Structures are given as structure tokens and as C-alpha cells.
């Protein structure tokens, strides 16, 4: 677990620097703890791995002021666990289910238990994201996702993909994209 924790800290440090995170931004987290442990997605969830990942994210949250949305598995249609205040601040429609390890996933289930007022939403348009174990978070990112190529490409046995987003560039040939 010590190697996993160090790798996770490295990934988070690189992510934080490259993504330019700001207070209030939403970061979606998709995670298969089974994949981290070297098992097939959805077969061997681990609350210990979920706890280690969550604790690392808490550090980032305190440093940057971002809010996290934890993607559930396909059994809950990839709904997201967020704090009620995120729902209110972003006018998101709430849905109801309680994620558990076998229907929602260990990471989402763990996050649900840690949050002060957790709720689920069906979708979100996040500013950045981390996908651990190929859980396909892209559906929850804003339109223009920009991949960040981390030095550490795996957490345990799970493939890690991270991304930030940027506004769409609009206009024609006379458009200027730099402020004077």
C-alpha cells in the first residue's frame, strides 16, 4: 500500500499543476478499485484502496478548493456522488440511490459514506477529471477535454488517464484569442 500511496501522491501533484485547478471547479473521479488491485473491473472492490484514494483527494480539495464528483459504475448508470451544496450551486437535478460496493462501486460507496450531505446526480459537466481503471469519465467532462499525460500511467495495475477542459474556441478568421 505504501507504493500505491506514493504513486497516487505523484499523480495528484502532477494533475494539480497541469490542470490549473481553481476553487469551485468540479473534478470528476472514476475509479475501479478492482483494477487497481489487478482484478477485472467490478469483481474485487476494495474499501482500503478507496480510502487511500479519497484521502489523497481530500488534500487536493483543501489546497485548491475544488469539489469532487465520484462516478458510480454502470449499475447506477454512471451517476455521480456529490455534496448537496454542489447540486444547489450548479442547479443540478438530483436523483436517488445509495451506492454500495456491488451497485455503484467501492469508490463511490466510500465517498458517499465520507461526505457530509451526499446526493446523486445523473450527469455533470466537470472542469477536469481522473479516470483510474478505464471507467470512461469522458461523458462527464465539459465539451473540450485536453488530455494530461502523467508520468505515472498506472495506479497499481489500473491505467490512469487525466484531463482538464478548456472553453470552446469560437469565431472566424478575424477572431483574436489572446487578451491585450
Phi and psi in degrees as GROMACS dihedral restraints (atoms count N, CA, C in turn):
[ dihedral_restraints ]
;  ai    aj    ak    al  type     phi  dphi    fc
    3     4     5     6     1   -61.8    20    10
    4     5     6     7     1   -42.8    20    10
    6     7     8     9     1   -62.3    20    10
    7     8     9    10     1   -42.2    20    10
    9    10    11    12     1   -59.9    20    10
   10    11    12    13     1   -45.5    20    10
   12    13    14    15     1   -61.4    20    10
   13    14    15    16     1   -42.7    20    10
   15    16    17    18     1   -66.4    20    10
   16    17    18    19     1   -43.7    20    10
   18    19    20    21     1   -60.5    20    10
   19    20    21    22     1   -43.8    20    10
   21    22    23    24     1   -62.6    20    10
   22    23    24    25     1   -43.7    20    10
   24    25    26    27     1   -60.0    20    10
   25    26    27    28     1   -42.1    20    10
   27    28    29    30     1   -61.6    20    10
   28    29    30    31     1   -45.6    20    10
   30    31    32    33     1   -61.2    20    10
   31    32    33    34     1   -46.0    20    10
   33    34    35    36     1   -65.2    20    10
   34    35    36    37     1   -39.7    20    10
   36    37    38    39     1   -62.0    20    10
   37    38    39    40     1   -46.4    20    10
   39    40    41    42     1   -65.1    20    10
   40    41    42    43     1   -42.6    20    10
   42    43    44    45     1   -60.4    20    10
   43    44    45    46     1   -48.0    20    10
   45    46    47    48     1   -60.0    20    10
   46    47    48    49     1   -44.1    20    10
   48    49    50    51     1   -66.8    20    10
   49    50    51    52     1   -47.1    20    10
   51    52    53    54     1   -73.7    20    10
   52    53    54    55     1   -31.3    20    10
   54    55    56    57     1   -83.4    20    10
   55    56    57    58     1   -17.0    20    10
   57    58    59    60     1    59.2    20    10
   58    59    60    61     1    46.7    20    10
   60    61    62    63     1   -63.7    20    10
   61    62    63    64     1   141.4    20    10
   63    64    65    66     1  -129.0    20    10
   64    65    66    67     1   154.3    20    10
   66    67    68    69     1   -54.3    20    10
   67    68    69    70     1   136.8    20    10
   69    70    71    72     1    89.2    20    10
   70    71    72    73     1   -16.3    20    10
   72    73    74    75     1   -68.8    20    10
   73    74    75    76     1   153.1    20    10
   75    76    77    78     1  -102.2    20    10
   76    77    78    79     1   131.7    20    10
   78    79    80    81     1  -119.8    20    10
   79    80    81    82     1   121.7    20    10
   81    82    83    84     1   -90.5    20    10
   82    83    84    85     1   137.9    20    10
   84    85    86    87     1  -120.0    20    10
   85    86    87    88     1   120.4    20    10
   87    88    89    90     1  -113.3    20    10
   88    89    90    91     1   130.7    20    10
   90    91    92    93     1  -150.3    20    10
   91    92    93    94     1   128.7    20    10
   93    94    95    96     1  -104.1    20    10
   94    95    96    97     1   105.2    20    10
   96    97    98    99     1   -66.8    20    10
   97    98    99   100     1   -26.0    20    10
   99   100   101   102     1   -61.3    20    10
  100   101   102   103     1   -46.0    20    10
  102   103   104   105     1   -64.0    20    10
  103   104   105   106     1   -39.4    20    10
  105   106   107   108     1   -57.8    20    10
  106   107   108   109     1   -39.8    20    10
  108   109   110   111     1   -79.4    20    10
  109   110   111   112     1    -0.7    20    10
  111   112   113   114     1    87.6    20    10
  112   113   114   115     1    17.2    20    10
  114   115   116   117     1  -110.3    20    10
  115   116   117   118     1   170.2    20    10
  117   118   119   120     1   -71.1    20    10
  118   119   120   121     1   140.9    20    10
  120   121   122   123     1   -49.7    20    10
  121   122   123   124     1   132.6    20    10
  123   124   125   126     1    81.7    20    10
  124   125   126   127     1     8.9    20    10
  126   127   128   129     1  -110.9    20    10
  127   128   129   130     1   -24.7    20    10
  129   130   131   132     1  -144.8    20    10
  130   131   132   133     1    53.7    20    10
  132   133   134   135     1   -55.0    20    10
  133   134   135   136     1   148.2    20    10
  135   136   137   138     1  -132.8    20    10
  136   137   138   139     1   118.9    20    10
  138   139   140   141     1   -70.1    20    10
  139   140   141   142     1   -30.9    20    10
  141   142   143   144     1   -63.1    20    10
  142   143   144   145     1   -44.3    20    10
  144   145   146   147     1   -66.1    20    10
  145   146   147   148     1   -43.1    20    10
  147   148   149   150     1   -58.6    20    10
  148   149   150   151     1   -41.9    20    10
  150   151   152   153     1   -63.3    20    10
  151   152   153   154     1   -43.6    20    10
  153   154   155   156     1   -61.3    20    10
  154   155   156   157     1   -43.6    20    10
  156   157   158   159     1   -65.7    20    10
  157   158   159   160     1   -45.5    20    10
  159   160   161   162     1   -60.8    20    10
  160   161   162   163     1   -43.7    20    10
  162   163   164   165     1   -61.7    20    10
  163   164   165   166     1   -39.4    20    10
  165   166   167   168     1   -63.5    20    10
  166   167   168   169     1   -39.0    20    10
  168   169   170   171     1   -68.6    20    10
  169   170   171   172     1   -33.9    20    10
  171   172   173   174     1   -60.2    20    10
  172   173   174   175     1   -38.0    20    10
  174   175   176   177     1   -62.4    20    10
  175   176   177   178     1   -45.9    20    10
  177   178   179   180     1   -63.1    20    10
  178   179   180   181     1   -41.1    20    10
  180   181   182   183     1   -61.8    20    10
  181   182   183   184     1   -42.6    20    10
  183   184   185   186     1   -66.7    20    10
  184   185   186   187     1   -38.1    20    10
  186   187   188   189     1   -71.0    20    10
  187   188   189   190     1   -39.8    20    10
  189   190   191   192     1  -109.6    20    10
  190   191   192   193     1   -24.7    20    10
  192   193   194   195     1    82.2    20    10
  193   194   195   196     1    11.8    20    10
  195   196   197   198     1   -71.8    20    10
  196   197   198   199     1   163.4    20    10
  198   199   200   201     1  -116.2    20    10
  199   200   201   202     1   149.2    20    10
  201   202   203   204     1  -108.8    20    10
  202   203   204   205     1   146.1    20    10
  204   205   206   207     1  -123.8    20    10
  205   206   207   208     1   120.4    20    10
  207   208   209   210     1  -100.4    20    10
  208   209   210   211     1   117.0    20    10
  210   211   212   213     1   -75.1    20    10
  211   212   213   214     1   130.3    20    10
  213   214   215   216     1   -79.9    20    10
  214   215   216   217     1   170.4    20    10
  216   217   218   219     1   -79.2    20    10
  217   218   219   220     1  -179.1    20    10
  219   220   221   222     1   -66.2    20    10
  220   221   222   223     1   -18.3    20    10
  222   223   224   225     1   -66.6    20    10
  223   224   225   226     1   -21.2    20    10
  225   226   227   228     1  -114.9    20    10
  226   227   228   229     1    28.1    20    10
  228   229   230   231     1    55.4    20    10
  229   230   231   232     1    32.6    20    10
  231   232   233   234     1    58.9    20    10
  232   233   234   235     1    31.0    20    10
  234   235   236   237     1   -60.8    20    10
  235   236   237   238     1   168.2    20    10
  237   238   239   240     1  -125.3    20    10
  238   239   240   241     1   139.3    20    10
  240   241   242   243     1   -90.7    20    10
  241   242   243   244     1   123.7    20    10
  243   244   245   246     1  -139.2    20    10
  244   245   246   247     1   166.1    20    10
  246   247   248   249     1   -74.2    20    10
  247   248   249   250     1   147.5    20    10
  249   250   251   252     1   -54.9    20    10
  250   251   252   253     1   -37.1    20    10
  252   253   254   255     1   -63.6    20    10
  253   254   255   256     1   -29.7    20    10
  255   256   257   258     1   -67.8    20    10
  256   257   258   259     1   -40.1    20    10
  258   259   260   261     1   -60.7    20    10
  259   260   261   262     1   -47.1    20    10
  261   262   263   264     1   -67.4    20    10
  262   263   264   265     1   -43.9    20    10
  264   265   266   267     1   -66.6    20    10
  265   266   267   268     1   -29.2    20    10
  267   268   269   270     1  -110.2    20    10
  268   269   270   271     1     7.6    20    10
  270   271   272   273     1    49.8    20    10
  271   272   273   274     1    51.9    20    10
  273   274   275   276     1   -95.0    20    10
  274   275   276   277     1   139.8    20    10
  276   277   278   279     1   -74.6    20    10
  277   278   279   280     1   128.0    20    10
  279   280   281   282     1   -84.6    20    10
  280   281   282   283     1   145.1    20    10
  282   283   284   285     1  -123.3    20    10
  283   284   285   286     1   171.5    20    10
  285   286   287   288     1  -129.0    20    10
  286   287   288   289     1   130.0    20    10
  288   289   290   291     1  -171.0    20    10
  289   290   291   292     1   161.0    20    10
  291   292   293   294     1  -114.7    20    10
  292   293   294   295     1   112.0    20    10
  294   295   296   297     1   -67.7    20    10
  295   296   297   298     1   136.1    20    10
  297   298   299   300     1  -128.3    20    10
  298   299   300   301     1   168.0    20    10
  300   301   302   303     1   -53.3    20    10
  301   302   303   304     1   -41.3    20    10
  303   304   305   306     1   -90.0    20    10
  304   305   306   307     1    -6.0    20    10
  306   307   308   309     1  -147.7    20    10
  307   308   309   310     1    83.8    20    10
  309   310   311   312     1   138.6    20    10
  310   311   312   313     1   -35.3    20    10
  312   313   314   315     1   100.1    20    10
  313   314   315   316     1   153.4    20    10
  315   316   317   318     1   -63.9    20    10
  316   317   318   319     1   -37.4    20    10
  318   319   320   321     1   -67.6    20    10
  319   320   321   322     1   -50.1    20    10
  321   322   323   324     1   -63.5    20    10
  322   323   324   325     1   -39.8    20    10
  324   325   326   327     1   -62.8    20    10
  325   326   327   328     1   -44.6    20    10
  327   328   329   330     1   -63.4    20    10
  328   329   330   331     1   -46.8    20    10
  330   331   332   333     1   -59.0    20    10
  331   332   333   334     1   -43.0    20    10
  333   334   335   336     1   -56.5    20    10
  334   335   336   337     1   -40.7    20    10
  336   337   338   339     1   -73.2    20    10
  337   338   339   340     1   -24.2    20    10
  339   340   341   342     1   -87.5    20    10
  340   341   342   343     1   -29.4    20    10
  342   343   344   345     1   -71.4    20    10
  343   344   345   346     1   152.9    20    10
  345   346   347   348     1   -76.4    20    10
  346   347   348   349     1   -33.6    20    10
  348   349   350   351     1  -145.7    20    10
  349   350   351   352     1    70.0    20    10
  351   352   353   354     1   -76.0    20    10
  352   353   354   355     1   141.7    20    10
  354   355   356   357     1  -141.0    20    10
  355   356   357   358     1   169.7    20    10
  357   358   359   360     1  -113.8    20    10
  358   359   360   361     1   145.6    20    10
  360   361   362   363     1  -127.2    20    10
  361   362   363   364     1   153.2    20    10
  363   364   365   366     1   -76.7    20    10
  364   365   366   367     1   -32.9    20    10
  366   367   368   369     1  -152.6    20    10
  367   368   369   370     1   162.8    20    10
  369   370   371   372     1  -153.8    20    10
  370   371   372   373     1   160.5    20    10
  372   373   374   375     1  -119.5    20    10
  373   374   375   376     1    89.5    20    10
  375   376   377   378     1   -80.6    20    10
  376   377   378   379     1   156.5    20    10
  378   379   380   381     1   -83.5    20    10
  379   380   381   382     1   -21.3    20    10
  381   382   383   384     1  -162.2    20    10
  382   383   384   385     1   169.8    20    10
  384   385   386   387     1  -164.6    20    10
  385   386   387   388     1   159.7    20    10
  387   388   389   390     1  -128.0    20    10
  388   389   390   391     1   126.8    20    10
  390   391   392   393     1  -115.6    20    10
  391   392   393   394     1   114.9    20    10
  393   394   395   396     1  -111.3    20    10
  394   395   396   397     1   109.2    20    10
  396   397   398   399     1    94.4    20    10
  397   398   399   400     1    24.6    20    10
  399   400   401   402     1    55.2    20    10
  400   401   402   403     1    56.1    20    10
  402   403   404   405     1   -92.4    20    10
  403   404   405   406     1    -1.0    20    10
  405   406   407   408     1    61.9    20    10
  406   407   408   409     1    70.4    20    10
  408   409   410   411     1   -83.1    20    10
  409   410   411   412     1    -8.2    20    10
  411   412   413   414     1   -53.0    20    10
  412   413   414   415     1   -31.1    20    10
  414   415   416   417     1   -65.4    20    10
  415   416   417   418     1   -14.2    20    10
  417   418   419   420     1  -110.9    20    10
  418   419   420   421     1    12.2    20    10
  420   421   422   423     1  -101.9    20    10
  421   422   423   424     1   154.7    20    10
  423   424   425   426     1   -60.0    20    10
  424   425   426   427     1   164.6    20    10
  426   427   428   429     1   -52.1    20    10
  427   428   429   430     1   -41.3    20    10
  429   430   431   432     1  -108.2    20    10
  430   431   432   433     1    93.2    20    10
  432   433   434   435     1   -87.1    20    10
  433   434   435   436     1   136.7    20    10
  435   436   437   438     1  -117.2    20    10
  436   437   438   439     1   114.7    20    10
  438   439   440   441     1   -66.2    20    10
  439   440   441   442     1   144.4    20    10
  441   442   443   444     1  -113.4    20    10
  442   443   444   445     1   125.8    20    10
  444   445   446   447     1   -92.6    20    10
  445   446   447   448     1    97.9    20    10
  447   448   449   450     1   -72.8    20    10
  448   449   450   451     1   151.2    20    10
  450   451   452   453     1   -63.5    20    10
  451   452   453   454     1   -46.0    20    10
  453   454   455   456     1   -86.0    20    10
  454   455   456   457     1   114.5    20    10
  456   457   458   459     1   -99.5    20    10
  457   458   459   460     1    -1.9    20    10
  459   460   461   462     1  -140.1    20    10
  460   461   462   463     1   148.4    20    10
  462   463   464   465     1  -118.3    20    10
  463   464   465   466     1   109.5    20    10
  465   466   467   468     1    62.6    20    10
  466   467   468   469     1  -123.5    20    10
  468   469   470   471     1   -99.2    20    10
  469   470   471   472     1     2.5    20    10
  471   472   473   474     1   -92.3    20    10
  472   473   474   475     1   134.6    20    10
  474   475   476   477     1   -68.0    20    10
  475   476   477   478     1   136.2    20    10
  477   478   479   480     1  -116.2    20    10
  478   479   480   481     1   128.7    20    10
  480   481   482   483     1  -123.8    20    10
  481   482   483   484     1   134.4    20    10
  483   484   485   486     1  -129.7    20    10
  484   485   486   487     1   152.1    20    10
  486   487   488   489     1  -152.0    20    10
  487   488   489   490     1   155.2    20    10
  489   490   491   492     1  -120.4    20    10
  490   491   492   493     1   173.0    20    10
  492   493   494   495     1  -123.4    20    10
  493   494   495   496     1   165.5    20    10
  495   496   497   498     1  -140.1    20    10
  496   497   498   499     1   159.3    20    10
  498   499   500   501     1   -64.7    20    10
  499   500   501   502     1   152.9    20    10
  501   502   503   504     1   -65.5    20    10
  502   503   504   505     1   140.9    20    10
  504   505   506   507     1   -87.2    20    10
  505   506   507   508     1   128.8    20    10
  507   508   509   510     1  -123.0    20    10
  508   509   510   511     1   163.9    20    10
  510   511   512   513     1   114.4    20    10
  511   512   513   514     1  -175.8    20    10
  513   514   515   516     1  -117.7    20    10
  514   515   516   517     1  -153.8    20    10
  516   517   518   519     1   -64.4    20    10
  517   518   519   520     1   -24.2    20    10
  519   520   521   522     1   -93.2    20    10
  520   521   522   523     1     2.9    20    10
  522   523   524   525     1   -69.4    20    10
  523   524   525   526     1   140.0    20    10
  525   526   527   528     1  -111.3    20    10
  526   527   528   529     1   136.0    20    10
  528   529   530   531     1  -112.1    20    10
  529   530   531   532     1    -3.3    20    10
  531   532   533   534     1  -110.6    20    10
  532   533   534   535     1   133.2    20    10
  534   535   536   537     1   -73.0    20    10
  535   536   537   538     1   143.7    20    10
